[in-house]
Amino acid sequence: MAIDRPGRPEDLPAADVLWARWALAAVLEATAEAEARGVRRGGTWIDGQGLHLDDRGCTWWTFQQLGQGRYLLYGEDESSAVKWHEPAIDMLAQAPDWLPYERLRELLEGWELGCVYWYEHGAWARAPYPDELDDDGLDCGMSRFAVREEALHDLIASEHGLPRERADHLLAAAEARSLTPAEIQEVLDAAATAEGYVPADRKAMLRSLELAALTAPASVTPAPSNHPC
């Protein structure tokens, strides 16, 4: 499924699927060195505020889970014409009251925001756009996660050099919330034998995996009852 220009809400996959694909990329890219960069961080990562993508030049995005099946996606790609449009486009028009308005308005006032999408009741939405708007940046910014084949391609082309079958398996496991630390270790073990091996940071990857919640919850064994049968 491709993303139109400008993007339409129906171009995006379900929020939990988008989260899984993005989070998998963040897990595989995680390093303690990158974590220490704080606000100067670039690449793809997850922290307590959500998922992030920032190439330190052309595009930056944040994706947050806000509880009760609600998600918020916002950011900017240099291809977006939204903030330059005349008359001005209200990116928060028709938005629900649960959005973090203080943060979004801060970005708007700083001319840092290119588009805002929100997800609730199983559907994406955004503010209305004028018919003549050419692009809002969603395609260039999010197709790498929204389009499964592009997500696969990025995994295969990553520094871990994942073969297509393994990349497809990892993506499916992430989408099913069944990814395990053992599968992450398999990626590391395979990469260690590959030509041009780049050492990975297993501890940082597992920290990101926990934050991303891509693993199945551990089963809980009921406590034995003291009551007779």
C-alpha positions as CSV (number, residue, x, y, z in Angstrom):
1,M,0.0,0.0,0.0
2,A,1.6,3.3,-1.1
3,I,1.1,6.7,0.5
4,D,-0.4,9.4,-1.6
5,R,0.8,13.0,-1.7
6,P,-0.5,14.6,0.4
7,G,-1.1,11.6,2.7
8,R,-4.5,10.3,3.5
9,P,-5.4,8.7,6.9
10,E,-6.3,5.5,5.1
11,D,-2.8,5.3,3.6
12,L,-1.4,4.3,7.1
13,P,-1.6,0.8,8.5
14,A,-3.2,0.2,11.8
15,A,-1.3,2.0,14.5
16,D,-0.1,-1.1,16.3
17,V,1.3,-2.4,13.0
18,L,3.1,0.9,12.3
19,W,4.4,0.8,15.8
20,A,5.8,-2.7,15.5
21,R,7.7,-2.0,12.2
22,W,9.1,1.2,13.5
23,A,10.0,-0.3,16.9
24,L,11.8,-3.2,15.3
25,A,14.1,-0.8,13.4
26,A,14.7,1.1,16.6
27,V,15.6,-2.1,18.5
28,L,18.1,-3.2,15.9
29,E,19.7,0.2,15.8
30,A,20.0,0.8,19.5
31,T,23.4,1.5,21.1
32,A,24.4,2.9,24.5
33,E,26.4,5.5,22.6
34,A,23.4,6.7,20.8
35,E,21.3,6.7,24.0
36,A,23.8,9.1,25.6
37,R,23.4,11.7,22.9
38,G,20.1,12.9,24.3
39,V,18.5,15.7,22.3
40,R,21.3,15.5,19.8
41,R,20.4,12.0,18.9
42,G,19.7,11.0,15.3
43,G,18.6,7.8,13.5
44,T,15.7,5.6,14.7
45,W,15.1,5.0,18.4
46,I,12.6,4.5,21.2
47,D,12.5,6.2,24.6
48,G,10.0,7.0,27.3
49,Q,8.3,9.5,25.0
50,G,7.7,7.1,22.1
51,L,9.3,6.2,18.8
52,H,11.5,8.7,17.0
53,L,13.1,9.1,13.5
54,D,15.5,12.0,12.8
55,D,18.0,12.2,10.0
56,R,19.3,15.5,11.4
57,G,18.5,17.3,8.1
58,C,15.5,16.5,6.0
59,T,13.0,14.6,8.2
60,W,12.0,14.0,11.8
61,W,9.1,12.2,13.3
62,T,7.6,11.1,16.7
63,F,5.1,8.4,17.3
64,Q,3.4,8.1,20.7
65,Q,1.0,5.7,22.4
66,L,-1.4,7.7,24.5
67,G,-3.4,5.0,26.1
68,Q,-6.9,3.6,25.4
69,G,-5.9,2.6,21.8
70,R,-4.9,6.2,21.0
71,Y,-1.8,7.1,19.1
72,L,-0.2,10.4,17.8
73,L,2.1,10.7,14.8
74,Y,3.7,14.1,14.1
75,G,6.8,15.5,12.5
76,E,8.1,17.0,9.3
77,D,9.7,16.1,6.0
78,E,11.2,18.8,3.9
79,S,8.8,17.8,1.1
80,S,5.8,19.1,3.2
81,A,4.1,22.2,1.9
82,V,1.7,22.4,4.8
83,K,3.3,25.1,7.0
84,W,4.1,27.3,4.0
85,H,0.6,27.2,2.5
86,E,-1.4,30.4,2.1
87,P,-3.9,30.7,3.6
88,A,-2.5,28.9,6.6
89,I,-3.6,25.4,7.3
90,D,-4.7,24.6,10.9
91,M,-3.0,21.2,11.4
92,L,-5.0,20.7,14.7
93,A,-8.4,21.4,13.1
94,Q,-11.0,18.8,14.2
95,A,-8.4,17.1,16.5
96,P,-9.5,15.4,19.6
97,D,-9.1,16.9,23.1
98,W,-6.6,14.3,24.2
99,L,-3.7,15.4,22.1
100,P,-0.7,17.1,23.9
101,Y,-1.6,20.5,22.6
102,E,1.1,22.4,24.6
103,R,3.8,20.4,22.8
104,L,2.2,20.6,19.4
105,R,1.6,24.4,19.6
106,E,5.1,24.9,20.7
107,L,6.3,23.2,17.5
108,L,3.8,25.1,15.4
109,E,5.0,28.4,16.8
110,G,8.6,27.5,16.0
111,W,7.7,26.5,12.4
112,E,8.9,23.0,13.1
113,L,5.9,21.0,12.3
114,G,4.8,19.6,8.9
115,C,1.8,17.4,9.7
116,V,-0.1,15.7,12.5
117,Y,-2.1,12.4,12.4
118,W,-4.0,10.9,15.3
119,Y,-5.5,7.4,15.8
120,E,-8.5,6.5,17.8
121,H,-11.3,3.8,17.6
122,G,-9.2,1.9,15.0
123,A,-8.9,4.7,12.5
124,W,-6.4,7.4,11.5
125,A,-7.5,11.0,11.0
126,R,-5.9,14.4,10.3
127,A,-7.0,18.0,9.7
128,P,-8.7,18.8,6.4
129,Y,-6.3,20.0,3.6
130,P,-7.1,22.3,0.7
131,D,-7.5,20.6,-2.7
132,E,-4.4,22.3,-4.1
133,L,-2.0,21.1,-1.5
134,D,0.8,19.1,-3.2
135,D,2.3,17.2,-0.3
136,D,2.4,17.0,3.5
137,G,5.6,14.9,3.8
138,L,3.9,11.7,5.0
139,D,5.1,9.7,2.0
140,C,8.8,10.6,2.2
141,G,8.8,10.4,6.0
142,M,6.7,7.3,6.8
143,S,6.6,5.0,3.8
144,R,9.6,3.2,5.2
145,F,7.4,1.9,8.0
146,A,3.9,2.2,6.5
147,V,4.7,0.1,3.4
148,R,5.8,-3.4,4.5
149,E,8.0,-4.1,1.5
150,E,9.9,-0.9,2.2
151,A,10.3,-1.9,5.9
152,L,11.6,-5.3,4.7
153,H,14.0,-3.7,2.3
154,D,15.5,-1.5,5.0
155,L,16.0,-4.5,7.3
156,I,17.8,-6.4,4.5
157,A,20.0,-3.3,3.6
158,S,20.8,-2.6,7.3
159,E,24.3,-2.9,8.8
160,H,23.2,-6.3,10.1
161,G,22.8,-7.6,6.6
162,L,19.6,-9.6,7.2
163,P,18.7,-12.2,4.6
164,R,15.1,-11.7,3.3
165,E,13.7,-14.8,5.1
166,R,15.1,-13.7,8.5
167,A,14.0,-10.1,8.0
168,D,10.5,-11.2,7.1
169,H,10.4,-13.5,10.1
170,L,11.5,-10.7,12.5
171,L,9.0,-8.3,11.0
172,A,6.2,-10.8,11.4
173,A,7.2,-11.6,15.0
174,A,7.3,-7.9,15.8
175,E,3.9,-7.4,14.3
176,A,2.6,-10.3,16.3
177,R,4.2,-9.0,19.5
178,S,6.1,-12.3,19.8
179,L,9.6,-11.2,19.3
180,T,12.1,-12.7,21.8
181,P,15.5,-11.8,23.1
182,A,16.7,-15.1,21.6
183,E,15.7,-14.0,18.1
184,I,17.6,-10.7,18.6
185,Q,20.7,-12.8,19.7
186,E,20.3,-14.9,16.5
187,V,20.6,-11.6,14.5
188,L,23.7,-10.7,16.4
189,D,25.3,-14.2,16.0
190,A,24.6,-14.2,12.2
191,A,26.0,-10.7,11.8
192,A,29.2,-11.6,13.7
193,T,30.1,-14.1,10.9
194,A,29.3,-11.7,8.0
195,E,31.8,-9.8,6.0
196,G,32.1,-6.2,7.1
197,Y,30.8,-7.0,10.6
198,V,29.7,-4.1,12.7
199,P,29.6,-4.9,16.5
200,A,26.2,-4.4,17.9
201,D,25.1,-3.4,21.4
202,R,23.0,-6.3,22.8
203,K,22.2,-4.7,26.1
204,A,20.9,-1.5,24.4
205,M,18.9,-3.5,22.0
206,L,17.2,-5.5,24.8
207,R,16.5,-2.2,26.6
208,S,14.8,-0.9,23.5
209,L,12.9,-4.2,23.0
210,E,11.5,-3.9,26.5
211,L,10.4,-0.3,25.9
212,A,8.8,-1.3,22.5
213,A,6.7,-4.1,24.1
214,L,7.2,-6.3,21.1
215,T,7.4,-9.5,23.2
216,A,4.5,-11.6,24.4
217,P,3.8,-11.0,28.1
218,A,5.1,-13.7,30.4
219,S,2.6,-16.2,31.5
220,V,1.7,-16.0,35.1
221,T,1.4,-19.3,37.1
222,P,-1.6,-19.0,39.5
223,A,-0.6,-19.3,43.1
224,P,-1.6,-22.6,44.8
225,S,-4.8,-22.4,46.6
226,N,-5.0,-23.2,50.3
227,H,-8.6,-24.3,50.1
228,P,-9.4,-28.0,49.8
229,C,-10.9,-29.2,46.5
